[in-house]
Amino acid sequence: MGSAVTSSRSRATGCEGVQESVKDVDKMWSIIDSWSPKTLSSPTGSRSHLKGWKTVRVFVSSTFDDFHSERDVLIKKVFPELREWCEARNLCLVECDLRWGIPQDTPSSKILATCLGELDRCQQDTYGNALMVILLGERAGWIPDIFEVPSEVVEQYHWIPGMSITGMEILHGAYRNSNRNAAFCLRDPSFLDQLPLQELTQYQETGQKALLVQSLKQHVYHRFPAEQILKYECKVEGKDCISGSEKVRLGFSCEFSSWILLFLKTRIIETFPGHAEVFSETEKPSWEQLEEAQHQLFLQQRCQLFLGRELEVQRILEFLQMEFKDSAQHINCMVKEAEEGIKYPWLPVLQIIAEPGMGKSSLLAACLMRAVEIPNMTVFYHFTGCCPSSVQLSNLAMRICCHVMSVGPERDDFLQRLRDCVRNEDLKEIMMQILKSSPVSPNKTLFLFIDAVNQLSNPYDTSDLLSWLTTDGFLPPSCRCVFSTTTTNAHSPFCLQLELLSPQSAKELAVMYLSRYSKTLSPEQLSLLLQNTCSQNPLWLSLACEELRVFGVFETVTQKITGFPNNLQGLLGNIIQRLVEEDPAARVKKLLCLMHCSPEGVIERDLCGALSELEGGPEIPPLHWVALRRTLGCLLRVGQDHRGRDTLSFFHGSVVKAVEQSLLGTDASRQPYLSSMSSYYEHHCSDDMTVVSQLPRLLQEAKLGERLIQFLRKDPRALCISAPTRAQYIKVLRCSQVCRDGFPRAPALLCSFCSLRTRAFGQLFLNKQSCVLCGAAVMIMGREAFLCPQHSRHGVSECLVCKSPILGPNPPSPGLLCNVCGFSQTCITIKV
């Protein structure tokens, strides 16, 4: 092991210096070993046997300059195969390699906090034992001076003075807890004899750093079993040009990549035993299970933020269990009466009303955890905005259907009817049938919890749903519904208006929030903070504490508290402006504006790609991306989509408005961000389902009508878009001139050649059997399509597809419209 240190080419050191260095290294390890190692038990319970998608993160730790060849093997051989293996088992692989692309001027504090923070994230997904690939050679790497290490990093990670950042990653992620998921790859130093003298310093340390490296290896051998350690050989094969400079290229045997691959597969299976086998199509999670997982994740996150609403919880639980034949005096809910003194019907609906930031979602989450303990009931919950699909009214209806109906042909029929539904009135009728035919009704009470009705994507959907819920007869007698919104509905008989937190609860919230980061306020400072007129708003208070923690220097915190605005939007605006001002690369503003284009959430990898597209440069270095995400942590919510991929969204609807007010003054200012996101999805995104769900909406909002029509009609990925959805996108581009009977109009025709071809209108049917707008099949009951005088050719008719004059003996075919597109009876010309 010591051959690298005692190599004839190593720089000689004096005897006294060596002895002093040994003493320093021994002292360092005595401090390290004074911490008793943590041994974590294997995951138990149903959590480890769920078959839904899970995220698997692999953290790569090494010095940078001397391990580019090994990292190249990991990127090109190991991770692609491992990713394919994981996906077959409903696992989403994310490799965390933060070393490449770090500019020289990156602050040391940011590098340290980002690397160790990302390692924490990897530990969370694997029950405390992060999956790690640790590459060790003969270099210690960068050793920051103690003044370069932020005090919170020293305290949180028990920083060891004199240890390198790579060494701290090993200590924190593997050594201190004897991590059984850490793979140690120790490179044999014999290849150093093949290096020219001028290259040797990039691969070998001297002096105390060399002793540090050797002591680290010795402690690894002592702490970890042989099956976690690979000692591999390599040889110099030439040079590569990397980032404009020449680097030594090393060659390895197949053992290097195959050992790492086998080790990671083995540890992944042991960590997630429910994913050991390849899932067949029947074993893969169903649509409703994938949706349920996203709502469950949001529920868990909101339960952690609940504080000081015990009285409101009791009122809601009393409402759920009350008999509606009894008087409403049994609960402390306000009964609204008409001006004539006639009471509204006793509807089983309780409306929770509050301004943004008052904690409606957390209150509902807390009630849910209590409601499941009530006997003879079943609970359904829907958190609007927790994932992109949740803001669709049809998605809510489909999830209710899946909850109350048993698997079978009847349920499949209702789901298909809901998918094909284009009118809210039809949706209402189907929902009423589902609720009334539910097998839950005879023996159990159905509790419906619907959060943030006001956040549905279409304002008409919000008003319609509020009207339905508060209409006598919509809900069956065996159903109770609790929903939250920011606006009062006059027809709701039971209403709970959330008040501000009590002063004591506000104080407890502030103390609890800051204590999670080992921060405290003096009694005088806490009193000053609570004197603000908004301090009893839970969201305002948590944001104020976050700004103090991130931006405030606690010696001058009193002065900072006095400058907090007296409203939520003002405080959010201050935070956003400060984040933008402190970012010299201007990426904070770009990222916030890109996220504003998809406020319901976007896959993290896609957001990073869209940012690169906006900047017109190469892919953003991992460290920069992770640091950027951490910087915006107080404004973001991290979730997962139905395939286990990380998604980012604004943690509250107020952030969307604050970004709009602070950074986006007009619709025109959104144009470059919408265009960049749409370009990324169209040309670079590899997931077709994500493209289909996001690209048409972005093109429509960016008013890129020509690209939208081209995508819907020419791109193979668009074939899976349903005809009603296609019709809705095309509807806004359609000419508004009326073409009913009695109005000037000309028939839309297809020449004999084009009528027998396919895909002119986006689908695989013959053109003459397709709707000329959405492409739906209209072989039966199709309506004839017409052109207004402005868009029809005078004199000789022309083909709608090829634009050639229709001449000759072969009769043309009439263009047809489906019932959806033919309902408005207007000109079928698309204006782009």
Solvent accessible surface area in square Angstrom, and as a share of the most:
residue,aa,sasa,rsa
1,M,87,0.39
2,G,36,0.35
3,S,67,0.43
4,A,3,0.02
5,V,40,0.23
6,T,111,0.65
7,S,29,0.19
8,S,118,0.76
9,R,75,0.28
10,S,26,0.17
11,R,156,0.57
12,A,95,0.73
13,T,63,0.36
14,G,51,0.49
15,C,96,0.57
16,E,146,0.65
17,G,39,0.37
18,V,59,0.34
19,Q,104,0.46
20,E,98,0.44
21,S,17,0.11
22,V,59,0.34
23,K,131,0.56
24,D,58,0.30
25,V,7,0.04
26,D,86,0.45
27,K,136,0.58
28,M,14,0.06
29,W,9,0.03
30,S,68,0.44
31,I,75,0.38
32,I,2,0.01
33,D,65,0.34
34,S,84,0.54
35,W,111,0.39
36,S,93,0.60
37,P,63,0.40
38,K,129,0.54
39,T,121,0.71
40,L,64,0.32
41,S,96,0.62
42,S,68,0.44
43,P,24,0.15
44,T,111,0.64
45,G,50,0.48
46,S,86,0.56
47,R,140,0.51
48,S,1,0.01
49,H,109,0.49
50,L,95,0.47
51,K,92,0.39
52,G,24,0.23
53,W,47,0.16
54,K,35,0.15
55,T,5,0.03
56,V,0,0.00
57,R,8,0.03
58,V,0,0.00
59,F,2,0.01
60,V,2,0.01
61,S,0,0.00
62,S,0,0.00
63,T,8,0.05
64,F,76,0.32
65,D,59,0.31
66,D,1,0.01
67,F,0,0.00
68,H,26,0.12
69,S,9,0.06
70,E,0,0.00
71,R,11,0.04
72,D,64,0.33
73,V,25,0.14
74,L,2,0.01
75,I,88,0.45
76,K,140,0.59
77,K,128,0.54
78,V,1,0.01
79,F,3,0.01
80,P,57,0.36
81,E,87,0.39
82,L,0,0.00
83,R,69,0.25
84,E,130,0.58
85,W,35,0.12
86,C,0,0.00
87,E,68,0.30
88,A,35,0.27
89,R,31,0.11
90,N,0,0.00
91,L,1,0.00
92,C,18,0.11
93,L,10,0.05
94,V,46,0.26
95,E,58,0.26
96,C,8,0.05
97,D,14,0.07
98,L,4,0.02
99,R,19,0.07
100,W,85,0.30
101,G,35,0.34
102,I,51,0.26
103,P,55,0.35
104,Q,185,0.82
105,D,123,0.64
106,T,18,0.10
107,P,74,0.46
108,S,26,0.17
109,S,47,0.30
110,K,86,0.37
111,I,25,0.13
112,L,0,0.00
113,A,25,0.19
114,T,2,0.01
115,C,0,0.00
116,L,0,0.00
117,G,10,0.10
118,E,6,0.03
119,L,0,0.00
120,D,29,0.15
121,R,34,0.12
122,C,0,0.00
123,Q,26,0.12
124,Q,126,0.56
125,D,38,0.19
126,T,2,0.01
127,Y,41,0.15
128,G,21,0.20
129,N,3,0.01
130,A,0,0.00
131,L,0,0.00
132,M,0,0.00
133,V,0,0.00
134,I,0,0.00
135,L,1,0.01
136,L,8,0.04
137,G,1,0.01
138,E,6,0.03
139,R,51,0.19
140,A,8,0.06
141,G,6,0.06
142,W,87,0.31
143,I,45,0.23
144,P,5,0.03
145,D,76,0.39
146,I,93,0.47
147,F,166,0.69
148,E,50,0.23
149,V,10,0.06
150,P,27,0.17
151,S,85,0.55
152,E,93,0.42
153,V,4,0.03
154,V,51,0.29
155,E,105,0.47
156,Q,113,0.50
157,Y,9,0.03
158,H,74,0.33
159,W,12,0.04
160,I,5,0.03
161,P,80,0.50
162,G,34,0.33
163,M,1,0.00
164,S,3,0.02
165,I,10,0.05
166,T,5,0.03
167,G,0,0.00
168,M,0,0.00
169,E,0,0.00
170,I,0,0.00
171,L,0,0.00
172,H,36,0.16
173,G,0,0.00
174,A,0,0.00
175,Y,4,0.02
176,R,25,0.09
177,N,9,0.05
178,S,41,0.27
179,N,0,0.00
180,R,73,0.27
181,N,2,0.01
182,A,0,0.00
183,A,0,0.00
184,F,0,0.00
185,C,0,0.00
186,L,4,0.02
187,R,4,0.01
188,D,27,0.14
189,P,16,0.10
190,S,65,0.42
191,F,2,0.01
192,L,10,0.05
193,D,106,0.55
194,Q,94,0.42
195,L,5,0.03
196,P,53,0.34
197,L,125,0.62
198,Q,137,0.61
199,E,19,0.08
200,L,15,0.07
201,T,105,0.61
202,Q,68,0.30
203,Y,1,0.01
204,Q,12,0.05
205,E,21,0.10
206,T,45,0.26
207,G,24,0.23
208,Q,74,0.33
209,K,75,0.32
210,A,3,0.03
211,L,40,0.20
212,L,6,0.03
213,V,3,0.01
214,Q,14,0.06
215,S,12,0.08
216,L,10,0.05
217,K,9,0.04
218,Q,100,0.44
219,H,41,0.18
220,V,0,0.00
221,Y,85,0.33
222,H,160,0.72
223,R,61,0.22
224,F,11,0.04
225,P,62,0.39
226,A,86,0.66
227,E,122,0.55
228,Q,11,0.05
229,I,22,0.11
230,L,10,0.05
231,K,98,0.42
232,Y,7,0.03
233,E,123,0.55
234,C,13,0.08
235,K,117,0.49
236,V,42,0.24
237,E,86,0.39
238,G,28,0.27
239,K,93,0.39
240,D,46,0.24
241,C,100,0.60
242,I,64,0.32
243,S,117,0.75
244,G,73,0.70
245,S,55,0.36
246,E,117,0.53
247,K,35,0.15
248,V,4,0.02
249,R,87,0.32
250,L,9,0.05
251,G,8,0.08
252,F,48,0.20
253,S,72,0.46
254,C,113,0.68
255,E,93,0.42
256,F,2,0.01
257,S,22,0.14
258,S,60,0.39
259,W,50,0.17
260,I,0,0.00
261,L,20,0.10
262,L,120,0.60
263,F,18,0.08
264,L,0,0.00
265,K,39,0.17
266,T,57,0.33
267,R,26,0.09
268,I,1,0.00
269,I,60,0.31
270,E,93,0.42
271,T,8,0.04
272,F,4,0.02
273,P,53,0.33
274,G,14,0.14
275,H,1,0.01
276,A,30,0.23
277,E,130,0.58
278,V,86,0.50
279,F,11,0.05
280,S,55,0.35
281,E,142,0.64
282,T,131,0.76
283,E,80,0.36
284,K,63,0.27
285,P,19,0.12
286,S,43,0.28
287,W,82,0.29
288,E,39,0.17
289,Q,107,0.47
290,L,30,0.15
291,E,12,0.06
292,E,69,0.31
293,A,53,0.41
294,Q,18,0.08
295,H,0,0.00
296,Q,84,0.37
297,L,54,0.27
298,F,12,0.05
299,L,15,0.07
300,Q,96,0.43
301,Q,44,0.20
302,R,24,0.09
303,C,39,0.23
304,Q,130,0.58
305,L,87,0.43
306,F,39,0.16
307,L,47,0.23
308,G,34,0.32
309,R,9,0.03
310,E,91,0.41
311,L,107,0.53
312,E,24,0.11
313,V,0,0.00
314,Q,80,0.36
315,R,61,0.22
316,I,0,0.00
317,L,19,0.09
318,E,77,0.35
319,F,0,0.00
320,L,4,0.02
321,Q,103,0.46
322,M,16,0.07
323,E,96,0.43
324,F,36,0.15
325,K,178,0.75
326,D,53,0.28
327,S,54,0.35
328,A,5,0.04
329,Q,147,0.65
330,H,116,0.52
331,I,8,0.04
332,N,97,0.50
333,C,14,0.08
334,M,108,0.48
335,V,39,0.22
336,K,40,0.17
337,E,93,0.42
338,A,29,0.22
339,E,178,0.80
340,E,134,0.60
341,G,48,0.46
342,I,122,0.62
343,K,101,0.43
344,Y,66,0.25
345,P,65,0.41
346,W,100,0.35
347,L,8,0.04
348,P,18,0.11
349,V,0,0.00
350,L,0,0.00
351,Q,0,0.00
352,I,0,0.00
353,I,6,0.03
354,A,2,0.01
355,E,115,0.52
356,P,44,0.28
357,G,4,0.04
358,M,12,0.05
359,G,23,0.22
360,K,20,0.08
361,S,24,0.16
362,S,11,0.07
363,L,0,0.00
364,L,1,0.00
365,A,0,0.00
366,A,11,0.09
367,C,0,0.00
368,L,3,0.01
369,M,96,0.43
370,R,81,0.29
371,A,0,0.00
372,V,79,0.45
373,E,136,0.61
374,I,24,0.12
375,P,106,0.66
376,N,111,0.57
377,M,29,0.13
378,T,26,0.15
379,V,20,0.12
380,F,6,0.03
381,Y,29,0.11
382,H,2,0.01
383,F,2,0.01
384,T,6,0.04
385,G,21,0.20
386,C,6,0.04
387,C,6,0.04
388,P,49,0.31
389,S,38,0.24
390,S,0,0.00
391,V,8,0.05
392,Q,80,0.36
393,L,5,0.03
394,S,41,0.26
395,N,11,0.06
396,L,1,0.00
397,A,1,0.01
398,M,17,0.08
399,R,11,0.04
400,I,6,0.03
401,C,0,0.00
402,C,17,0.10
403,H,70,0.31
404,V,3,0.02
405,M,13,0.06
406,S,84,0.54
407,V,122,0.70
408,G,19,0.18
409,P,121,0.76
410,E,102,0.46
411,R,19,0.07
412,D,80,0.41
413,D,77,0.40
414,F,15,0.06
415,L,11,0.05
416,Q,89,0.40
417,R,90,0.33
418,L,1,0.01
419,R,115,0.42
420,D,70,0.36
421,C,30,0.18
422,V,63,0.36
423,R,134,0.49
424,N,40,0.21
425,E,94,0.42
426,D,57,0.29
427,L,8,0.04
428,K,39,0.17
429,E,91,0.41
430,I,10,0.05
431,M,5,0.02
432,M,37,0.17
433,Q,76,0.34
434,I,1,0.01
435,L,2,0.01
436,K,116,0.49
437,S,57,0.37
438,S,7,0.04
439,P,80,0.51
440,V,26,0.15
441,S,34,0.22
442,P,105,0.66
443,N,128,0.66
444,K,96,0.41
445,T,36,0.21
446,L,7,0.03
447,F,4,0.02
448,L,2,0.01
449,F,1,0.01
450,I,2,0.01
451,D,3,0.01
452,A,5,0.04
453,V,1,0.00
454,N,49,0.25
455,Q,74,0.33
456,L,11,0.05
457,S,57,0.37
458,N,61,0.31
459,P,105,0.66
460,Y,162,0.61
461,D,19,0.10
462,T,17,0.10
463,S,61,0.39
464,D,41,0.21
465,L,1,0.00
466,L,12,0.06
467,S,53,0.34
468,W,7,0.02
469,L,4,0.02
470,T,9,0.05
471,T,57,0.33
472,D,100,0.52
473,G,35,0.34
474,F,3,0.01
475,L,14,0.07
476,P,12,0.08
477,P,126,0.79
478,S,29,0.19
479,C,0,0.00
480,R,25,0.09
481,C,0,0.00
482,V,0,0.00
483,F,0,0.00
484,S,0,0.00
485,T,0,0.00
486,T,37,0.21
487,T,76,0.44
488,T,80,0.46
489,N,20,0.10
490,A,68,0.53
491,H,101,0.45
492,S,0,0.00
493,P,1,0.01
494,F,0,0.00
495,C,6,0.03
496,L,7,0.03
497,Q,95,0.42
498,L,8,0.04
499,E,113,0.51
500,L,86,0.43
501,L,4,0.02
502,S,54,0.35
503,P,93,0.58
504,Q,108,0.48
505,S,14,0.09
506,A,0,0.00
507,K,88,0.37
508,E,75,0.34
509,L,14,0.07
510,A,0,0.00
511,V,79,0.46
512,M,76,0.34
513,Y,28,0.11
514,L,3,0.02
515,S,61,0.40
516,R,130,0.47
517,Y,82,0.31
518,S,75,0.49
519,K,56,0.24
520,T,108,0.63
521,L,26,0.13
522,S,43,0.28
523,P,106,0.67
524,E,126,0.57
525,Q,29,0.13
526,L,15,0.08
527,S,54,0.35
528,L,50,0.25
529,L,1,0.00
530,L,43,0.21
531,Q,128,0.57
532,N,25,0.13
533,T,103,0.60
534,C,26,0.15
535,S,1,0.01
536,Q,51,0.22
537,N,17,0.09
538,P,25,0.15
539,L,15,0.08
540,W,1,0.00
541,L,0,0.00
542,S,24,0.16
543,L,4,0.02
544,A,0,0.00
545,C,1,0.00
546,E,11,0.05
547,E,4,0.02
548,L,0,0.00
549,R,73,0.27
550,V,70,0.40
551,F,35,0.15
552,G,12,0.12
553,V,97,0.56
554,F,50,0.21
555,E,150,0.67
556,T,76,0.44
557,V,0,0.00
558,T,64,0.37
559,Q,143,0.64
560,K,40,0.17
561,I,7,0.04
562,T,91,0.53
563,G,55,0.53
564,F,16,0.07
565,P,31,0.19
566,N,90,0.46
567,N,76,0.39
568,L,22,0.11
569,Q,53,0.24
570,G,23,0.22
571,L,0,0.00
572,L,0,0.00
573,G,14,0.13
574,N,65,0.33
575,I,0,0.00
576,I,0,0.00
577,Q,70,0.31
578,R,80,0.29
579,L,5,0.03
580,V,33,0.19
581,E,133,0.60
582,E,109,0.49
583,D,26,0.14
584,P,135,0.85
585,A,56,0.43
586,A,47,0.36
587,R,42,0.15
588,V,2,0.01
589,K,75,0.32
590,K,51,0.21
591,L,0,0.00
592,L,0,0.00
593,C,0,0.00
594,L,0,0.00
595,M,1,0.00
596,H,13,0.06
597,C,0,0.00
598,S,2,0.01
599,P,45,0.28
600,E,45,0.20
601,G,3,0.03
602,V,5,0.03
603,I,15,0.07
604,E,17,0.08
605,R,132,0.48
606,D,2,0.01
607,L,0,0.00
608,C,16,0.10
609,G,19,0.18
610,A,0,0.00
611,L,0,0.00
612,S,13,0.08
613,E,59,0.26
614,L,44,0.22
615,E,59,0.26
616,G,68,0.65
617,G,39,0.38
618,P,124,0.78
619,E,118,0.53
620,I,4,0.02
621,P,22,0.14
622,P,30,0.19
623,L,0,0.00
624,H,48,0.21
625,W,18,0.06
626,V,8,0.05
627,A,6,0.05
628,L,13,0.07
629,R,19,0.07
630,R,107,0.39
631,T,52,0.31
632,L,0,0.00
633,G,41,0.39
634,C,24,0.15
635,L,0,0.00
636,L,16,0.08
637,R,24,0.09
638,V,60,0.34
639,G,5,0.05
640,Q,52,0.23
641,D,19,0.10
642,H,73,0.33
643,R,67,0.25
644,G,1,0.01
645,R,14,0.05
646,D,12,0.06
647,T,16,0.09
648,L,0,0.00
649,S,5,0.04
650,F,13,0.06
651,F,38,0.16
652,H,45,0.20
653,G,28,0.27
654,S,4,0.02
655,V,0,0.00
656,V,32,0.19
657,K,117,0.49
658,A,1,0.01
659,V,0,0.00
660,E,82,0.37
661,Q,131,0.58
662,S,34,0.22
663,L,23,0.12
664,L,6,0.03
665,G,74,0.71
666,T,90,0.52
667,D,115,0.60
668,A,76,0.59
669,S,39,0.25
670,R,42,0.15
671,Q,65,0.29
672,P,65,0.41
673,Y,25,0.10
674,L,4,0.02
675,S,36,0.23
676,S,12,0.08
677,M,0,0.00
678,S,0,0.00
679,S,20,0.13
680,Y,20,0.07
681,Y,1,0.00
682,E,38,0.17
683,H,125,0.56
684,H,113,0.50
685,C,11,0.07
686,S,99,0.64
687,D,18,0.09
688,D,73,0.38
689,M,118,0.53
690,T,13,0.07
691,V,0,0.00
692,V,20,0.12
693,S,68,0.44
694,Q,20,0.09
695,L,0,0.00
696,P,0,0.00
697,R,52,0.19
698,L,0,0.00
699,L,0,0.00
700,Q,55,0.25
701,E,64,0.29
702,A,1,0.01
703,K,168,0.71
704,L,45,0.22
705,G,9,0.09
706,E,114,0.51
707,R,69,0.25
708,L,1,0.00
709,I,20,0.10
710,Q,100,0.44
711,F,4,0.02
712,L,0,0.00
713,R,36,0.13
714,K,117,0.49
715,D,26,0.13
716,P,94,0.59
717,R,52,0.19
718,A,1,0.00
719,L,55,0.27
720,C,81,0.48
721,I,12,0.06
722,S,50,0.32
723,A,30,0.23
724,P,25,0.16
725,T,56,0.33
726,R,1,0.00
727,A,5,0.04
728,Q,89,0.39
729,Y,33,0.12
730,I,2,0.01
731,K,129,0.55
732,V,98,0.57
733,L,31,0.16
734,R,27,0.10
735,C,5,0.03
736,S,84,0.54
737,Q,93,0.41
738,V,49,0.28
739,C,5,0.03
740,R,111,0.41
741,D,112,0.58
742,G,88,0.84
743,F,98,0.41
744,P,91,0.58
745,R,83,0.30
746,A,27,0.21
747,P,59,0.37
748,A,1,0.01
749,L,28,0.14
750,L,0,0.00
751,C,21,0.13
752,S,42,0.27
753,F,137,0.57
754,C,6,0.03
755,S,3,0.02
756,L,110,0.55
757,R,136,0.50
758,T,64,0.37
759,R,52,0.19
760,A,14,0.10
761,F,9,0.04
762,G,0,0.00
763,Q,29,0.13
764,L,118,0.59
765,F,82,0.34
766,L,57,0.28
767,N,3,0.02
768,K,71,0.30
769,Q,54,0.24
770,S,4,0.02
771,C,0,0.00
772,V,3,0.02
773,L,4,0.02
774,C,1,0.00
775,G,0,0.00
776,A,17,0.13
777,A,47,0.36
778,V,7,0.04
779,M,127,0.57
780,I,143,0.73
781,M,155,0.69
782,G,28,0.27
783,R,98,0.36
784,E,79,0.35
785,A,0,0.00
786,F,35,0.15
787,L,22,0.11
788,C,2,0.01
789,P,62,0.39
790,Q,139,0.62
791,H,55,0.25
792,S,18,0.12
793,R,114,0.42
794,H,152,0.68
795,G,83,0.80
796,V,67,0.39
797,S,48,0.31
798,E,51,0.23
799,C,0,0.00
800,L,31,0.16
801,V,53,0.31
802,C,58,0.35
803,K,117,0.49
804,S,51,0.33
805,P,60,0.37
806,I,28,0.14
807,L,135,0.67
808,G,62,0.60
809,P,131,0.82
810,N,91,0.47
811,P,106,0.67
812,P,49,0.31
813,S,21,0.13
814,P,61,0.38
815,G,1,0.01
816,L,36,0.18
817,L,6,0.03
818,C,15,0.09
819,N,91,0.47
820,V,58,0.33
821,C,9,0.05
822,G,2,0.02
823,F,158,0.66
824,S,47,0.31
825,Q,77,0.34
826,T,23,0.13
827,C,0,0.00
828,I,7,0.03
829,T,30,0.18
830,I,33,0.17
831,K,107,0.46
832,V,108,0.62
